Amino acid sequence: MKKIQMVDLVSQYHNIKKEVDASIMNVLESAAFINGPEVKAFQKELEEYLQVKHVIPCGNGTDALQIALMALGLKPGDEVITTTFTFVATAEVIALLGLTPVLVDADPDTFTIDIEGVKNNITDKTKAIIPVHLFGQCANMEAIMQIANEHNLYVVEDNAQAIGANYTFSDGTVKKSGTIGNIGTTSFFPSKNLGAYGDGGALFTNDDELADKMRMIVNHGMKVRYYHDEIGVNSRLDSIQAAVLRIKLRKLDEYSAARNYAANYYNQAFASNPKIKTPAIGTYTDHVFHQYTLVLDESINRDELREKLAENDIPAMIYYPVPLHMQKAYKSERYSEGDFPVSEHLAKHVISLPMHTELDDEQLAYITAKMNELTQ
Ligand SMILES: *Cc1c(COP(=O)(O)O)cnc(C)c1O
């Protein structure tokens, strides 16, 4: 059996090596490393794929979030609502800009931001909501957009984990994740669903004015060279990454299908295991399984299980072991342990199994049999 990896980027590369190598060589020969034609072409192709008016490539997914908040013109003291159960980047950029992160608990089934929590935390200072499409499924965007419209708030979708997912509104309209709010952001970190071979990120919007502003901000706030209209940053997608991403974008739907195949295999194998809760999916979204995350019964010792899995050459990860309100850097008088029981419970009992585009039946059979055996 092929060695099981949490994410198997080497096997994936071997399957697309010819195209990727040619594409990278092409950039080397052109020496157009920054803002070259590959970046422009990737931007256009991603706009078409997402059916969104503007894609603005940038340096990474964290920058994308920061640039989004800068473009919205938020001021120190403004409150931004987001979830406590996410990767730190979401709250990090809020704090870095002197804005106030207002944290909300997660939904116990989908792990995405709890809608009642959003409603209950709106104040006069609230300016924006950042839902995170966690692990590959969309947050409840219809409800979030409704709240945002009622209270005149911006919505920035953190789509770093769910690129390619579809959201279906109650009237039947379907939109790609990240294209529903004012701005969507994503990351092309290598292990993400659309991963480069280094860092990368992008912003999406249908708003011409915001797009204009974000294009300036990523490039030192300038439209005309050496004339700076905004305070900006230096955040670029390089041409080699764009060349790789163009190849992988063509495979994205196929990759999402491979992830769904593995997830379905896992779901079926664990369906009658009372100690394991398999992922629930919101009725309004599909799932692109950036992570396949289970909730273990409280009777299971997670550390021991992980050790035994490792002894059997099965890697497993904890996403995320500590919710943001309990992180040292984000401790505030506002919050204490016990405030967000769902996220705290998840942090203690979730476990993520290997999930990538190259898992085969032999590996899936082995992983599921061991998991069932070790959770008896
Ligand atoms: C990966 C990730 C980011 C940050 O992306 P980088 O490219 O690593 O900066 C932000 N938010 C979420 C939810 C992520 O998973």
The ligand as an SDF file (V2000), in Angstrom:
LIG
                    3D

 15 15  0  0  0  0  0  0  0  0999 V2000
   -5.3630   29.0100    5.1770 C   0  0  0  0  0  0  0  0  0  0  0  0
   -6.3440   29.9330    5.7390 C   0  0  0  0  0  0  0  0  0  0  0  0
   -6.1380   31.3210    5.7500 C   0  0  0  0  0  0  0  0  0  0  0  0
   -4.8320   31.9640    5.4180 C   0  0  0  0  0  0  0  0  0  0  0  0
   -4.2540   31.6580    4.2120 O   0  0  0  0  0  0  0  0  0  0  0  0
   -2.6820   31.8490    3.9930 P   0  0  0  0  0  0  0  0  0  0  0  0
   -2.5340   31.7790    2.5050 O   0  0  0  0  0  0  0  0  0  0  0  0
   -1.9900   30.7500    4.6980 O   0  0  0  0  0  0  0  0  0  0  0  0
   -2.2980   33.1860    4.5120 O   0  0  0  0  0  0  0  0  0  0  0  0
   -7.1670   32.1360    6.1980 C   0  0  0  0  0  0  0  0  0  0  0  0
   -8.3320   31.6270    6.6280 N   0  0  0  0  0  0  0  0  0  0  0  0
   -8.5630   30.3000    6.6590 C   0  0  0  0  0  0  0  0  0  0  0  0
   -9.8810   29.8100    7.1410 C   0  0  0  0  0  0  0  0  0  0  0  0
   -7.5820   29.4130    6.2270 C   0  0  0  0  0  0  0  0  0  0  0  0
   -7.8110   28.0970    6.2730 O   0  0  0  0  0  0  0  0  0  0  0  0
  1  2  1  0
  2  3  1  0
  2 14  2  0
  3  4  1  0
  3 10  2  0
  4  5  1  0
  5  6  1  0
  6  7  2  0
  6  8  1  0
  6  9  1  0
 10 11  1  0
 11 12  2  0
 12 13  1  0
 12 14  1  0
 14 15  1  0
M  END
$$$$
